[in-house]
Amino acid sequence: ETGVTQTPRHLVMGMTNKKSLKCEQHLGHNAMYWYKQSAKKPLELMFVYNFKEQTENNSVPSRFSPECPNSSHLFLHLHTLQPEDSALYLCASSPTWGATNQPQHFGDGTRLSIL
Amino acid sequence: AQTVTQSQPEMSVQEAETVTLSCTYDTSESDYYLFWYKQPPSRQMILVIRQEAYKQQNATENRFSVNFQKAAKSFSLKISDSQLGDAAMYFCAYRRSQETSGSRLTFGEGTQLTVNP
């Protein structure tokens, strides 16, 4: 039991498809994060939600659309992606955005491949 | 802006031996947090150890310890008595301490550790 669950584990999609990644945390946290992990690059923070409100959008293209309906769930809606968007997408959570002394807890990620 | 550098893309160690992974960072802040995360093939990022910059004492967690050199902006991870389960990608990460900056983590590029039986 990781505490942060991501589905699906793998996703292959064409550039014109629409799909969604899901993240759920069972830790009672109020902050949730999306990261992109590409080969041989540091993790890139994409979005942050704190108490369901978006607090960070790290210049992410609009073809990525996050949604946070409640503090336990986070989605990443995908539309018209590009081959360079192929990566591992990691979700994380922490008690709150301001709790800087608390570590983030990560899910297992969704491996996304764009054809 | 803060940057984190891991200069060793790959490292290997014999089982039961000790290995040290390097990390340097650049910041103008005086108070911050440093982390080492482990990412095994299962892909989940797992927190290994954490260091508060205001603490001079190096953090330890069982077989894992750090050598924190604040003046040199160095934060290396030492793994003692290496085990096969330690094989993973290791990421060094930095976070500012001010609440207004939130929990943003800055990661290094990672070091792939192989443990040989």
Interface residues (C-beta under 8 A of the other chain):
Chain A: T2 A31 Y33 K40 K41 P42 L43 L45 V48 N50 T55 E56 L88 L90 A92 S94 T96 W97 G98 A99 T100 N101 Q102 P103 Q104 H105 F106 G107 D108 G109 R111
Chain B: V4 P9 Y33 F35 Y37 S42 R43 Q44 M45 I46 L47 R50 E52 F91 R95 R96 S97 Q98 E99 T100 S101 G102 S103 R104 L105 T106 F107 G108 E109 G110
